[in-house]
């Protein structure tokens, strides 16, 4: 998808949306009926999720910290990049949320 491609390109230049060198995963999108808002659901990279040496609490902490990074600047950067790629289309406002 456009969002995944943009995230991959961003992670090569700015590792702020990466954990242990791997970018977060975009798992799904929910677009509101008005088309003005879309929720992107993300998860930690597989390398983190499958790492048995990390406790559940450590993984939750990493998820919490990544959501803070996304809320502070990462979501805005991704929004700008997607809007630039979709310049001939209306781009909804994006909100990144950790996948349940």
C-alpha positions in Angstrom: 0.0 0.0 0.0 1.0 3.6 -0.3 1.3 3.9 3.5 3.6 0.9 3.8 5.8 2.1 0.9 6.0 5.6 2.5 6.9 4.1 5.9 9.6 1.9 4.4 11.1 4.9 2.6 11.0 7.0 5.8 12.6 4.4 7.9 15.6 4.3 5.6 16.3 8.0 6.3 14.9 8.4 9.8 15.0 5.4 12.2 12.5 7.0 14.7 9.7 4.6 13.4 12.0 1.6 13.8 12.6 -0.8 16.7 15.9 -2.6 16.8 16.5 -1.4 13.2 13.2 -2.7 11.8 10.3 -0.5 10.9 6.9 -0.9 12.6 4.4 -2.9 10.7 1.2 -1.4 9.2 -1.5 -4.1 9.6 -4.6 -2.4 8.5 -6.6 0.7 7.8 -10.0 1.9 8.7 -11.4 4.8 6.7 -14.3 6.7 8.2 -17.4 7.0 6.0 -16.8 10.8 5.5 -13.4 9.9 4.0 -11.9 12.7 6.1 -10.3 10.4 8.7 -8.4 7.1 8.5 -6.9 5.0 11.3 -3.7 3.1 10.5 -3.2 0.1 12.8 0.4 -0.7 13.5 2.4 -3.3 15.4 5.9 -3.8 16.5 8.2 -5.5 14.0 8.2 -9.3 13.8 11.8 -9.4 15.1 10.5 -7.9 18.3 7.2 -9.8 18.6 9.0 -13.1 18.1 11.9 -12.3 20.4 11.5 -14.7 23.3 14.2 -12.9 25.4 11.8 -9.9 25.8 9.1 -10.2 28.4 5.5 -9.2 27.7 6.0 -6.1 29.9 9.1 -5.1 27.8 7.1 -5.4 24.6 4.2 -3.4 26.0 6.7 -0.7 27.0 8.2 -0.6 23.5 4.7 -0.3 22.1 3.9 2.5 24.5 7.2 4.4 23.6 6.6 3.9 19.9 3.1 5.3 20.2 4.6 8.4 22.0 7.0 8.9 19.1 4.2 8.5 16.6 2.0 11.0 18.4 4.9 13.5 18.8 6.2 13.5 15.2 6.1 10.2 13.3 2.5 10.4 12.4 2.8 13.9 11.0 5.8 12.9 8.9 4.0 9.9 7.5 0.9 12.0 6.9 3.0 14.5 4.9 4.7 11.8 2.8 1.4 10.1 2.0 -0.3 13.4 1.1 2.7 14.1 -1.3 2.4 10.8 -3.0 -1.4 11.1 -3.3 -1.3 14.7 -4.5 -3.9 14.2 -7.1 -6.3 12.6 -4.6 -7.9 13.8 -1.3 -5.8 12.4 1.5 -7.7 11.8 4.8 -6.2 12.8 8.1 -4.4 9.9 9.5 -4.3 8.6 13.1 -1.9 5.8 13.9 -3.1 3.4 16.6 -1.5 0.3 18.0 -3.2 -2.8 16.8 -5.3 -4.6 19.4 
